[in-house]
Amino acid sequence: MERDLSTLPVLPTVLLPTTVVGSYSVPQWLGRLKTEYYQHRLSAQHLAEIHEVAIKAAVKDQELAGIDVVSDGELRRDNDTDYFLARIPGIHIPQRAKGDYFDYYDAVVAEPLPASSQENFSLAADFAFTRGLTDRPIKFSFTGPFSLSRRIHGNAYADPGDLVRALARWLNAEARELVKAGARLLQIDEPFLAGYREQVELAVEAINIVTEGVDATWALHVCYGNRYARPSWEGHYDFLFPAVMGAKVHQLVLEFARKGLDDLRLLGQYEWDRSLGFGVIDVKNAGVEPAELVASRIRRALEYVPADRLMINPDCGLRHLAPEIARAKLYAMVAGAAQVRAEPTPPPASPSDAQTTTLPATTAPPATTAPPATTTPPATTAPPATTTSPATTTPAATGTTPAAGNARTNGQAGSRSSSSSPTRQGRTK
């Protein structure tokens, strides 16, 4: 019997809800099969079926761990940009074969992008598939217009900002389709922004184009990159403020576990009056955090953000962690949140007179009794990997010096964009 999906919850009804940022662990067998497809040894239909199996497993892992708001693990996507760029009319990709699935396409825009039309990225269908797998609220994320623009080059726009705005209009149309399909919690990921702090105003302008007229709860994720489990930049979140106060989003999703908690001060300094997706799990370290460490981080965040505006998540996506490590980290995160949830409710943070958005206000859900912490299940054995030929190395574009204040880390390739100068490459989730 087909379920009545209209009765399913939009947002969790528990205090300090847990969620993921977006991507989930990509097991080795899945990565190899993806590469087989790009080397023309696996059909698109076969790969689509494999993706569905992997997504079902990812959702089940999250449910078993006790995650309150789940995702599809972004397992159809090879990296943070290609899935979208390959679907936008007017973006030319001369070479679609890859030596490794995680490589980036070289994308070119020779003429201004056409206005958005009835064509879409199939994100609504992706959401609908996940909606049929779980009764839990779903977060659906996609890469934002500023970061997408960093992987495009060409001379179609005299002002590179016009490309960012054009991409934002396409994403706005896609968000409207997602809402029609039932999506209510949408997240914009801007993994490249930390390397371009001088362009934060442009990024916020484009974010507001994406969210305009879309009746959803919006989150904005900004991190320091996560390519091969290494940050692309280092620094602090000072560059986001005060510009991000003008972003028409309900929540900021930020990384703290790896960087430390000092940047929590910015939320008080600038009187951030909306919710925070608080990163308590370091996704660039295979060590599993004790639940008590997670709990201590949450208690620290409660000094700046009231419990009814705090959501608990990893720093970034779990893509680069082994499946058994990803599962163990989620269990630890859920157990740490449960510890704090069971404690006496702390007093709310000081009232704020900060700027509010024009988006619909949400009512904080009532607190419920936390379930007991669960134990990490044993890792499952992945199916045997298909043998592949040696992957070829994709040459990297020339990089440039990062923006002041957010230092570039070693081992990160550069990228090209529509601007006249070479730009830097980041990676999230």
C-alpha distance (Angstrom), angle and dihedral (degrees) to the residues before:
residue distance angle dihedral
M1 . . .
E2 3.81 . .
R3 3.79 113.3 .
D4 3.79 123.6 -122.9
L5 3.79 98.6 -116.3
S6 3.81 92.2 -174.2
T7 3.82 89.4 76.6
L8 3.81 94.9 57.1
P9 3.83 119.0 107.2
V10 3.78 120.3 -97.6
L11 3.80 95.8 -159.4
P12 3.81 131.3 14.1
T13 3.78 120.0 -92.1
V14 3.79 95.5 -145.1
L15 3.78 129.8 95.0
L16 3.81 115.0 -111.4
P17 3.82 93.4 15.3
T18 3.80 118.5 -159.1
T19 3.77 125.7 -132.6
V20 3.80 143.0 153.6
V21 3.78 126.6 -110.2
G22 3.80 94.4 -125.3
S23 3.79 122.1 -83.6
Y24 3.78 124.4 72.9
S25 3.80 132.0 -155.7
V26 3.82 113.9 -63.0
P27 3.81 106.5 -145.7
Q28 3.79 116.6 -140.3
W29 3.78 93.2 -111.8
L30 3.81 91.2 56.4
G31 3.80 93.1 48.4
R32 3.79 90.8 51.2
L33 3.78 93.1 49.3
K34 3.80 90.7 49.5
T35 3.79 89.1 53.6
E36 3.82 89.6 48.2
Y37 3.80 87.5 58.7
Y38 3.81 93.3 52.3
Q39 3.78 89.8 49.7
H40 3.82 89.7 53.4
R41 3.80 96.0 -111.8
L42 3.81 96.6 112.5
S43 3.80 128.8 49.0
A44 3.79 123.4 -119.9
Q45 3.80 90.1 -120.8
H46 3.80 92.0 53.3
L47 3.80 91.3 48.6
A48 3.82 91.0 49.5
E49 3.80 90.1 54.8
I50 3.80 90.8 48.0
H51 3.80 90.5 51.4
E52 3.80 91.0 53.4
V53 3.80 91.6 52.4
A54 3.81 91.0 49.1
I55 3.81 92.8 48.1
K56 3.81 91.6 51.1
A57 3.80 89.5 53.1
A58 3.82 92.4 47.2
V59 3.79 93.0 51.4
K60 3.80 91.2 47.1
D61 3.82 90.7 50.5
Q62 3.80 90.0 54.0
E63 3.79 92.8 47.3
L64 3.81 92.5 49.4
A65 3.79 90.4 49.6
G66 3.81 89.8 54.3
I67 3.81 97.9 -112.8
D68 3.81 109.6 168.5
V69 3.82 98.7 -155.0
V70 3.80 114.4 33.9
S71 3.82 135.4 -167.6
D72 3.79 135.7 -156.5
G73 3.80 88.8 -109.7
E74 3.82 90.2 -117.1
L75 3.79 85.7 -102.7
R76 3.80 94.1 151.9
R77 3.80 88.5 61.8
D78 3.79 121.3 82.7
N79 3.79 95.9 -159.4
D80 3.79 137.0 -19.3
T81 3.82 99.9 -73.5
D82 3.81 116.6 21.7
Y83 3.81 97.5 74.0
F84 3.80 89.3 60.6
L85 3.79 101.8 35.6
A86 3.81 91.5 52.8
R87 3.81 89.7 58.0
I88 3.81 102.3 48.3
P89 3.81 114.4 95.0
G90 3.78 111.6 -124.9
I91 3.81 95.5 34.5
H92 3.80 109.7 109.0
I93 3.81 121.3 -153.9
P94 3.82 107.1 -171.2
Q95 3.81 96.0 -171.2
R96 3.80 120.8 34.8
A97 3.79 98.3 169.9
K98 3.80 113.9 96.8
G99 3.77 135.1 -164.5
D100 3.80 87.9 -143.6
Y101 3.79 127.4 15.1
F102 3.81 92.1 -126.5
D103 3.82 93.1 60.1
Y104 3.79 117.1 108.2
Y105 3.78 124.4 -112.8
D106 3.79 118.1 -121.3
A107 3.80 100.7 -121.6
V108 3.81 124.2 -165.6
V109 3.80 132.8 -166.8
A110 3.80 110.8 -164.2
E111 3.83 96.5 168.1
P112 3.80 133.6 24.8
L113 3.79 112.1 -77.5
P114 3.81 115.8 -99.7
A115 3.77 118.7 -110.6
S116 3.80 112.8 -87.9
S117 3.78 113.1 -86.7
Q118 3.79 139.3 174.6
E119 3.79 88.6 -60.9
N120 3.78 114.9 100.9
F121 3.80 141.3 176.9
S122 3.83 94.6 -107.7
L123 3.81 89.3 -114.5
A124 3.81 90.1 131.7
A125 3.81 89.5 57.8
D126 3.81 89.6 48.5
F127 3.79 89.9 53.4
A128 3.80 93.0 46.5
F129 3.82 90.5 54.2
T130 3.80 91.2 53.2
R131 3.80 92.0 44.3
G132 3.79 88.4 59.7
L133 3.81 91.7 55.7
T134 3.79 102.7 55.8
D135 3.78 144.8 30.7
R136 3.80 91.6 -147.0
P137 3.80 126.7 98.1
I138 3.81 112.8 -89.0
K139 3.76 129.3 -141.1
F140 3.81 112.7 -153.0
S141 3.79 116.9 -164.3
F142 3.79 135.2 -172.9
T143 3.78 135.3 177.9
G144 3.77 114.7 -92.7
P145 3.81 127.3 -118.5
F146 3.79 96.9 -106.1
S147 3.81 93.8 54.7
L148 3.80 92.7 43.3
S149 3.79 89.4 54.7
R150 3.80 91.2 57.3
R151 3.81 89.9 68.2
I152 3.81 95.5 51.6
H153 3.78 127.5 82.5
G154 3.78 133.1 -177.3
N155 3.79 141.0 95.8
A156 3.79 101.2 -96.9
Y157 3.81 94.2 114.6
A158 3.80 125.3 48.2
D159 3.80 87.0 -161.9
P160 3.84 110.9 47.6
G161 3.79 87.6 -153.5
D162 3.79 89.3 68.9
L163 3.80 89.9 62.7
V164 3.81 90.0 52.4
R165 3.81 90.5 50.9
A166 3.81 92.3 47.4
L167 3.80 90.6 52.3
A168 3.80 89.1 48.5
R169 3.80 91.0 56.6
W170 3.81 90.4 53.1
L171 3.79 90.7 49.9
N172 3.79 90.9 48.8
A173 3.80 90.0 56.2
E174 3.80 89.8 48.5
A175 3.82 91.7 49.6
R176 3.79 89.7 54.0
E177 3.81 89.5 54.7
L178 3.79 90.6 48.9
V179 3.79 91.0 53.9
K180 3.80 90.3 49.9
A181 3.81 87.2 54.8
G182 3.80 90.4 53.7
A183 3.81 103.4 -93.8
R184 3.79 112.3 147.4
L185 3.81 105.1 163.8
L186 3.81 111.6 58.2
Q187 3.78 127.5 174.2
I188 3.80 129.8 -160.4
D189 3.82 113.9 -151.8
E190 3.80 118.9 -152.9
P191 3.83 104.7 178.4
F192 3.82 95.0 158.0
L193 3.79 96.7 53.2
A194 3.81 95.2 85.4
G195 3.81 88.6 65.3
Y196 3.82 93.6 50.6
R197 3.78 103.7 45.4
E198 3.80 91.4 155.2
Q199 3.82 89.1 65.6
V200 3.79 98.8 52.1
E201 3.83 91.9 112.3
L202 3.81 90.7 56.8
A203 3.80 90.4 47.8
V204 3.81 91.9 51.5
E205 3.81 91.1 48.0
A206 3.81 89.4 53.3
I207 3.81 92.7 45.9
N208 3.79 89.0 56.2
I209 3.81 89.8 52.6
V210 3.82 88.8 53.7
T211 3.81 94.4 50.3
E212 3.81 97.5 40.1
G213 3.80 112.4 123.7
V214 3.82 94.0 -6.2
D215 3.80 112.7 129.1
A216 3.80 99.8 -144.5
T217 3.77 140.6 105.5
W218 3.80 104.0 -98.1
A219 3.80 128.9 -151.3
L220 3.81 127.8 -174.0
H221 3.81 118.9 -152.3
V222 3.80 119.1 -161.0
C223 3.80 119.9 174.7
Y224 3.79 138.7 154.9
G225 3.78 97.1 -101.5
N226 3.79 130.4 -85.0
R227 3.78 110.1 -145.9
Y228 3.80 112.2 154.5
A229 3.84 88.2 -12.4
R230 3.80 92.4 -61.9
P231 3.80 127.5 112.4
S232 3.78 116.5 -114.8
W233 3.80 93.5 -150.9
E234 3.77 140.1 13.4
G235 3.77 129.6 -145.7
H236 3.78 141.9 85.4
Y237 3.78 135.9 -66.8
D238 3.81 93.8 -110.5
F239 3.81 88.1 106.4
L240 3.82 90.8 65.9
F241 3.78 94.3 60.0
P242 2.94 136.9 115.4
A243 3.82 91.6 0.9
V244 3.81 94.5 63.0
M245 3.80 89.9 59.2
G246 3.81 85.2 76.1
A247 3.81 94.2 54.5
K248 3.80 112.6 112.0
V249 3.76 95.0 -133.3
H250 3.78 131.6 117.0
Q251 3.79 98.1 -141.9
L252 3.80 142.4 29.8
V253 3.81 115.1 -147.1
L254 3.81 109.3 -158.2
E255 3.81 138.3 169.3
F256 3.80 118.1 -116.0
A257 3.82 108.8 146.8
R258 3.81 95.4 75.6
K259 3.82 97.3 35.1
G260 3.78 100.4 39.6
L261 3.78 130.1 -114.2
D262 3.81 101.4 -82.4
D263 3.80 93.6 105.3
L264 3.81 90.2 64.6
R265 3.80 83.7 84.9
L266 3.81 89.2 71.8
L267 3.80 91.1 65.1
G268 3.79 89.6 58.7
Q269 3.78 95.6 38.0
Y270 3.81 92.8 54.6
E271 3.83 95.3 31.0
W272 3.78 96.5 -122.8
D273 3.79 101.1 -159.0
R274 3.79 100.5 -173.7
S275 3.78 132.3 72.0
L276 3.78 129.3 -67.7
G277 3.78 129.3 -140.6
F278 3.79 96.4 -148.5
G279 3.82 118.4 -152.0
V280 3.82 108.7 -139.1
I281 3.84 100.4 156.5
D282 3.82 123.0 70.4
V283 3.81 105.5 -137.4
K284 3.81 92.8 -172.9
N285 3.79 93.3 63.4
A286 3.81 123.0 66.1
G287 3.80 92.1 -150.9
V288 3.81 112.4 109.4
E289 3.80 112.8 -126.7
P290 3.82 116.7 -127.7
A291 3.79 112.5 -114.2
E292 3.80 89.4 -118.9
L293 3.82 90.9 58.7
V294 3.80 89.7 51.8
A295 3.81 89.5 48.9
S296 3.80 92.4 50.2
R297 3.80 90.8 52.9
I298 3.79 91.2 50.8
R299 3.81 91.3 50.2
R300 3.80 89.0 53.6
A301 3.81 91.6 51.2
L302 3.80 90.1 51.3
E303 3.79 87.6 66.0
Y304 3.81 87.0 69.2
V305 3.82 106.4 24.5
P306 3.82 125.9 40.3
A307 3.80 116.9 -118.8
D308 3.79 93.5 -111.3
R309 3.83 89.7 60.4
L310 3.80 98.7 44.7
M311 3.81 125.0 96.3
I312 3.81 120.1 -176.2
N313 3.81 120.8 -135.3
P314 3.82 143.0 142.5
D315 3.80 118.4 -86.1
C316 3.78 92.1 -103.5
G317 3.79 141.2 -26.3
L318 3.80 121.9 -35.1
R319 3.82 95.4 -135.6
H320 3.80 97.5 119.6
L321 3.80 98.3 45.4
A322 3.80 121.4 95.7
P323 3.82 111.1 -106.4
E324 3.82 94.6 -110.6
I325 3.82 90.9 49.8
A326 3.81 92.8 47.7
R327 3.79 90.4 51.1
A328 3.80 93.2 47.9
K329 3.80 92.0 49.3
L330 3.81 91.6 51.2
Y331 3.80 90.7 50.5
A332 3.80 90.0 50.7
M333 3.81 91.5 48.6
V334 3.81 92.5 50.6
A335 3.81 91.8 46.6
G336 3.81 92.2 49.7
A337 3.80 92.1 49.8
A338 3.81 89.6 48.3
Q339 3.80 90.7 54.0
V340 3.79 92.4 55.6
R341 3.80 93.1 40.2
A342 3.80 89.8 57.1
E343 3.81 92.6 52.7
P344 3.82 122.8 89.8
T345 3.78 109.0 -75.2
P346 3.82 109.0 -97.7
P347 3.79 119.7 -128.7
P348 3.79 114.1 -90.3
A349 3.77 120.0 -96.1
S350 3.80 116.9 -96.4
P351 3.82 114.1 -71.1
S352 3.77 113.0 -95.5
D353 3.77 130.6 -141.4
A354 3.78 90.3 -166.2
Q355 3.77 125.1 138.4
T356 3.80 114.4 -79.8
T357 3.79 127.6 -150.1
T358 3.77 126.9 -117.3
L359 3.79 91.1 -122.1
P360 3.81 118.5 111.8
A361 3.78 112.8 -79.7
T362 3.78 117.0 -119.0
T363 3.76 126.7 -143.3
A364 3.78 117.6 -127.3
P365 3.81 112.0 -113.9
P366 3.81 118.9 -120.2
A367 3.77 117.9 -97.9
T368 3.77 117.4 -103.1
T369 3.76 131.9 -164.2
A370 3.76 110.8 -83.4
P371 3.80 117.7 -118.1
P372 3.79 116.5 -120.3
A373 3.77 115.5 -88.7
T374 3.77 113.8 -95.7
T375 3.75 130.7 -139.4
T376 3.77 122.8 -110.4
P377 3.81 109.4 -101.6
P378 3.77 120.3 -129.8
A379 3.77 114.8 -89.3
T380 3.77 115.6 -96.9
T381 3.76 121.7 -128.4
A382 3.79 114.5 -107.7
P383 3.80 117.8 -132.0
P384 3.79 114.5 -97.9
A385 3.76 113.3 -77.9
T386 3.77 120.6 -115.9
T387 3.76 112.4 -115.8
T388 3.77 112.4 -109.3
S389 3.72 133.7 -169.8
P390 3.80 116.3 -105.8
A391 3.79 110.7 -73.7
T392 3.75 116.6 -116.3
T393 3.76 120.0 -128.3
T394 3.77 117.4 -110.2
P395 3.81 111.0 -139.1
A396 3.78 113.7 -121.9
A397 3.76 124.2 -130.1
T398 3.76 118.9 -116.4
G399 3.80 113.8 -85.3
T400 3.77 131.4 -148.2
T401 3.77 136.3 -145.2
P402 3.83 112.6 -69.9
A403 3.75 121.9 -113.9
A404 3.78 114.8 -83.1
G405 3.78 114.3 -89.0
N406 3.81 97.7 29.2
A407 3.78 108.8 70.3
R408 3.79 119.7 -149.1
T409 3.81 115.6 -119.7
N410 3.76 125.1 -136.7
G411 3.78 123.6 -93.3
Q412 3.78 97.4 35.6
A413 3.78 119.9 128.2
G414 3.79 123.3 -139.4
S415 3.77 127.6 -119.1
R416 3.76 140.2 -156.6
S417 3.78 129.4 -118.0
S418 3.75 140.2 176.9
S419 3.79 92.5 -85.5
S420 3.76 120.3 95.3
S421 3.80 94.2 -111.6
P422 3.80 126.8 64.5
T423 3.78 114.7 -98.4
R424 3.76 137.1 -153.7
Q425 3.74 130.1 -98.5
G426 3.79 125.4 -131.0
R427 3.74 134.3 174.4
T428 3.73 134.0 -152.0
K429 3.64 141.2 -174.7
